[in-house]
Amino acid sequence: MARIEGVDLPKNRPTWIALTAIYGVGRTRAKKICEMAQVDPMIRVLRLTDHEVARLREVIQSNYQVEGEVRKQVAMNIKRLIDLNTYRGQRHRRGLPVRGQRTHTNARTRKGPRRIGGKQR
């Protein structure tokens, strides 16, 4: 079982795809990590040796911010927008779409379930 940055990597996936399970690691970065650690990106995670897993872990810890650090940074950026009372910060505070999408219809994911107002029959 390969565990990197507190995340269990999916066993039966190629290494470069499995690395994308780590928050902050996408496909391009995963390929670079495999290249830097000198690990074959197409080998399945369950076939990795302990030495290869250690090299992957070392490359990620020394070169990239992932998991908790990235989540903390995103949360701080949103908090900064809210504190500055920017338009985007107001949208975050109200729980509405931030990037200009329409809200008359749609946006249910962001707004939550419909609240039926008025008189019910």
ZALOVO-499234 format. One record per atom (N, C-alpha, C): z, x, y. Coordinates in steps of 0.1 Angstrom, whole numbers, padded with zeros to 4 digits, always signed. Layout:
# ZALOVO-499234
ZXY...
***
This chain:
# ZALOVO-499234
+0000+0008-0012+0000+0000+0000+0000+0009+0012-0010+0008+0020-0011+0016+0032-0005+0008+0044+0005+0014+0050+0012+0008+0061+0011+0018+0073+0004+0013+0084+0002+0021+0096+0007+0013+0108+0015+0019+0116+0020+0012+0128+0027-0001+0125+0034-0002+0114+0040-0015+0111+0032-0026+0105+0019-0023+0102+0009-0033+0097+0005-0029+0083+0006-0038+0074+0000-0035+0061-0015-0038+0061-0022-0027+0058-0037-0029+0058-0041-0037+0046-0052-0045+0047-0057-0053+0036-0062-0043+0025-0058-0045+0013-0061-0036+0002-0075-0034-0002-0082-0045-0003-0096-0045-0009-0107-0045+0002-0104-0039+0013-0114-0038+0024-0118-0023+0026-0130-0021+0031-0133-0007+0035-0123-0003+0046-0120+0010+0046-0110+0015+0056-0113+0012+0070-0125+0013+0074-0128+0011+0089-0127-0004+0092-0129-0013+0083-0126-0027+0085-0111-0030+0085-0104-0025+0076-0090-0027+0074-0082-0022+0086-0087-0011+0093-0080-0006+0105-0080-0016+0116-0090-0025+0116-0091-0035+0127-0079-0045+0126-0072-0045+0115-0060-0054+0114-0049-0050+0124-0050-0037+0129-0040-0032+0138-0044-0037+0152-0035-0043+0159-0037-0048+0173-0041-0036+0182-0052-0037+0188-0056-0026+0197-0067-0017+0191-0070-0020+0178-0081-0012+0171-0092-0021+0168-0104-0019+0174-0116-0027+0171-0125-0019+0161-0137-0023+0160-0146-0017+0150-0150-0003+0155-0154-0001+0167-0158+0012+0172-0147+0022+0171-0135+0018+0176-0123+0027+0175-0120+0030+0161-0121+0020+0152-0118+0023+0138-0127+0033+0132-0140+0033+0135-0149+0043+0130-0146+0057+0135-0142+0057+0148-0138+0070+0154-0126+0076+0148-0116+0067+0145-0104+0071+0138-0107+0077+0124-0115+0071+0117-0119+0076+0103-0126+0089+0105-0135+0091+0115-0142+0103+0117-0132+0114+0120-0123+0112+0129-0113+0122+0134-0104+0126+0122-0100+0116+0114-0091+0119+0103-0098+0125+0090-0111+0125+0092-0120+0130+0081-0118+0122+0068-0118+0109+0070-0117+0100+0059-0130+0092+0058-0135+0090+0046-0147+0082+0044-0144+0067+0048-0152+0062+0058-0149+0049+0063-0152+0038+0053-0160+0040+0043-0164+0030+0033-0155+0029+0021-0146+0039+0019-0137+0039+0008-0127+0027+0010-0124+0020-0001-0114+0009+0000-0100+0014+0002-0092+0006+0009-0078+0011+0012-0070+0014+0000-0072+0006-0011-0063+0009-0022-0067+0022-0029-0079+0028-0026-0083+0040-0032-0079+0052-0023-0073+0050-0012-0069+0061-0003-0057+0068-0009-0057+0081-0007-0045+0089-0012-0035+0089-0001-0023+0093-0004-0012+0093+0005-0015+0103+0017-0022+0114+0013-0025+0124+0023-0035+0118+0033-0045+0110+0029-0055+0104+0038-0048+0094+0047-0039+0086+0041-0032+0076+0049-0023+0083+0060-0017+0094+0056-0009+0102+0066-0018+0107+0077-0030+0112+0074-0040+0117+0084-0044+0106+0093-0047+0094+0088-0050+0082+0096-0039+0079+0106-0027+0079+0100-0015+0075+0108-0013+0085+0120-0015+0098+0116-0013+0109+0126-0023+0107+0138-0036+0105+0134-0046+0103+0144-0043+0092+0153-0039+0080+0148-0036+0068+0156-0025+0071+0165-0014+0077+0160-0002+0079+0168-0004+0089+0179-0012+0099+0176-0014+0109+0187-0024+0106+0197-0034+0097+0194-0045+0095+0203-0046+0082+0209-0040+0071+0204-0042+0058+0208-0030+0050+0210-0030+0040+0220-0019+0031+0221-0023+0019+0213-0014+0014+0204-0017+0003+0196-0004-0006+0194-0006-0018+0188+0004-0027+0185+0014-0030+0197+0026-0027+0196+0036-0030+0206+0033-0025+0220+0028-0013+0221+0025-0007+0234+0014-0016+0241+0004-0020+0234-0007-0027+0240-0002-0041+0243+0005-0047+0234+0011-0061+0237+0019-0061+0250+0028-0050+0251+0037-0049+0262+0029-0048+0275+0018-0039+0275+0010-0037+0286+0002-0050+0291-0003-0058+0281-0009-0070+0284+0001-0080+0291+0012-0081+0285+0023-0090+0290+0027-0086+0305+0028-0073+0307+0031-0068+0320+0020-0071+0330+0008-0070+0326-0004-0073+0335-0004-0088+0339-0001-0096+0329+0000-0111+0332+0012-0114+0341+0023-0108+0339+0035-0109+0347+0032-0105+0361+0025-0094+0363+0022-0089+0376+0013-0099+0384+0003-0105+0377-0005-0115+0383+0003-0127+0388+0013-0131+0379+0021-0143+0382+0030-0139+0394+0036-0127+0394+0045-0123+0405+0038-0122+0419+0025-0118+0418+0017-0116+0430+0012-0130+0435+0014-0140+0427+0009-0154+0430-0006-0154+0432-0013-0147+0425-0028-0147+0426-0033-0160+0419-0045-0163+0421-0051-0175+0415-0050-0174+0400-0053-0163+0394-0053-0161+0380-0038-0162+0375-0029-0157+0383-0015-0159+0380-0010-0173+0380-0015-0181+0389-0011-0195+0390-0017-0202+0377-0029-0199+0373-0035-0205+0361-0027-0201+0349-0022-0189+0348-0014-0185+0336-0001-0193+0337+0005-0194+0348+0018-0201+0349+0017-0216+0345+0006-0222+0349+0004-0236+0346-0002-0238+0332-0006-0228+0325-0011-0229+0311-0025-0235+0311-0033-0232+0321-0047-0236+0322-0056-0225+0320-0069-0228+0317-0079-0217+0315-0080-0208+0328-0081-0195+0325-0080-0185+0336-0094-0181+0341-0104-0181+0333-0116-0175+0336-0127-0185+0340-0123-0195+0347-0133-0204+0354-0139-0215+0345-0134-0217+0333-0139-0228+0325-0136-0242+0331-0144-0252+0327-0141-0265+0332-0129-0271+0325-0122-0280+0332-0110-0286+0326-0110-0301+0326-0120-0307+0332-0121-0321+0332-0123-0326+0318-0132-0320+0310-0132-0322+0296-0130-0309+0290-0126-0309+0277-0124-0296+0270-0111-0289+0274-0110-0276+0271-0098-0268+0274-0085-0273+0267-0087-0281+0256-0076-0286+0249-0067-0275+0243-0073-0264+0239-0065-0254+0233-0055-0248+0243-0059-0247+0255-0051-0241+0265-0041-0252+0271-0046-0264+0272-0038-0275+0279-0028-0281+0269-0031-0281+0256-0023-0287+0246-0028-0301+0243-0020-0308+0234-0025-0322+0231-0025-0331+0243-0034-0341+0242-0035-0351+0253-0022-0358+0255-0019-0360+0267-0007-0369+0271-0013-0382+0276-0011-0392+0269-0017-0405+0273-0008-0412+0283-0013-0414+0295-0005-0419+0306-0009-0434+0307-0001-0441+0316-0004-0455+0319+0002-0464+0308-0002-0476+0309+0004-0487+0301-0003-0486+0287+0005-0487+0277+0000-0487+0263+0000-0502+0258-0011-0505+0250-0012-0518+0245-0006-0520+0232
***
